[in-house]
Amino acid sequence: MTTGTTAPAQTGHFDGAGPSRTFHPRTASRMWSSRLIAALFLAGFLLYGTGSILVNSVVDGPDFLAGVTSMQTTLALGAFLMIATTAVDIGKAVIFFPILERHGKRTAVAYLATMVFEMALMTVGVLALLMIIPLAEQAAAGNLDPDLAQAFGTLAVDANETAYQIGQLSLAFGAFFLAALLLRTGLVPRWLAALGLIGYATHMAGSAAEIFGVPIGLVLLIPGAIFELALPAWLLTKGFSPAAYDGPDATAAPQTPHVM
């Protein structure tokens, strides 16, 4: 009886002095994905936060429309940074997808779908903000009653806020199941995944409250914000857990062929 054998996998490379350090392609892939997702988390946080600050510096006030013409560059730049978050967050969900799919396809699809829905709503809100610029120009040129223009401008700001809160409710819903999958699979430490569950649950409650006129969303956002800073910090330094990264199927023992 002849038994087929396979040669042991070779790792690393050799030079004249002997073998160098071992190179694991799968580890490199895991860390690359981990760090890219972390960078996108931080980029989205920074882009939308900076854009929101710039926009609010223009539209914060009861009669903001009168000053828009002189600050339209600030408003346009802020809106651009906010809308750039769309590409960043959808890119994050797309890169996350194959990692999540190995553990739960429905969760992967749900997370991607809720991110796309959130970004669509936030884009609509930002486009509403950009309508403030032509409104201010028409009012300054005397083609539109100033009080009517201000009313439309306020409506545009309110439309952006409502779209943002509905989008955040969608994001928190999808990300809650993301955090549950992270907790179940051990892709990240349990304490970190548990923080995500708490953070996104309170974020959902806060966004829903804001939609119904209860201004508590900022306070309830704090745990989720901490998670969205702690997760990329962990992924940048440690990455996803090696034992969980490849999914449950990767632990199955390979079959060795036998020839009789």
Residue pairs with C-beta under 8 A, 6 or more apart in sequence:
1 260
2 259
2 260
3 258
3 259
4 256
4 257
4 258
4 259
5 256
6 256
11 22
11 23
11 24
12 19
12 20
12 21
12 22
12 23
13 19
13 20
13 23
14 20
26 245
26 246
27 242
30 239
30 240
30 242
30 245
31 239
33 95
33 99
33 240
34 235
34 236
34 238
34 239
34 240
35 235
35 236
35 239
36 95
37 92
37 95
37 96
37 232
37 235
38 231
38 232
38 233
38 234
38 235
38 236
39 232
39 236
40 88
40 89
40 91
40 92
40 95
41 92
41 228
41 231
41 232
41 235
42 229
42 232
43 88
44 85
44 88
44 89
44 92
45 228
45 229
47 81
47 82
47 84
47 85
47 88
48 81
48 82
48 85
50 78
50 81
51 77
51 78
51 79
51 80
51 81
51 82
51 83
51 84
51 85
52 78
52 82
53 78
54 74
54 75
54 77
54 78
54 81
55 75
55 78
55 79
55 82
55 129
56 78
57 71
57 74
57 78
58 64
58 67
58 68
58 71
58 74
58 75
58 78
59 68
59 75
59 129
59 132
59 153
59 157
61 67
63 150
64 153
65 132
65 135
65 136
65 139
65 146
65 149
65 150
65 153
66 136
66 139
66 146
68 75
68 132
68 133
68 135
68 136
68 153
69 136
69 137
69 140
72 133
72 136
75 129
75 130
75 132
75 133
76 130
76 133
79 126
79 129
79 130
82 122
82 126
82 129
83 122
83 123
83 126
85 119
85 122
86 119
86 122
86 123
89 115
89 118
89 119
90 115
90 116
90 119
92 115
93 111
93 112
93 115
93 116
94 112
96 108
96 111
96 112
96 178
97 108
97 111
97 112
98 108
99 187
99 240
99 245
100 107
100 108
100 111
100 178
100 181
101 108
102 246
102 247
102 248
102 249
102 250
103 181
103 184
103 185
103 187
103 244
103 247
103 248
104 181
107 177
107 178
107 180
107 181
110 174
110 177
111 174
111 175
111 177
111 178
113 174
114 170
114 171
114 173
114 174
114 175
115 171
115 174
117 167
117 170
118 167
118 168
118 170
118 171
118 174
119 167
120 167
121 163
121 164
121 166
121 167
121 170
122 163
122 164
122 167
124 159
124 163
125 159
125 160
125 161
125 162
125 163
125 164
125 167
126 160
128 156
128 157
128 159
128 160
128 163
129 156
129 157
129 160
131 152
131 156
132 153
132 156
132 157
135 144
135 149
135 152
135 153
135 156
136 149
136 153
138 144
138 149
139 145
139 146
139 149
139 150
161 210
162 211
165 207
165 210
165 211
165 217
166 207
166 211
168 203
168 207
168 217
169 204
169 207
169 208
169 211
171 203
172 200
172 201
172 203
172 204
172 207
172 224
173 200
173 204
175 196
175 200
175 224
176 196
176 197
176 200
176 201
176 204
178 196
178 200
179 193
179 194
179 196
179 197
179 199
179 200
179 227
180 193
180 197
181 187
182 188
182 192
182 193
182 196
183 190
183 193
183 194
183 196
183 197
185 244
186 241
186 243
186 244
187 193
187 240
187 241
187 244
187 245
188 231
188 234
188 235
188 240
188 241
189 234
192 227
192 230
192 231
192 234
195 223
195 226
195 227
195 230
196 224
196 227
196 231
198 223
198 227
199 223
199 224
199 225
199 226
199 227
199 228
200 224
200 227
202 220
202 221
202 222
202 223
202 224
203 220
203 221
203 223
203 224
205 220
206 216
206 217
206 218
206 219
206 220
206 221
207 217
209 215
209 216
209 217
209 220
210 216
210 217
239 245
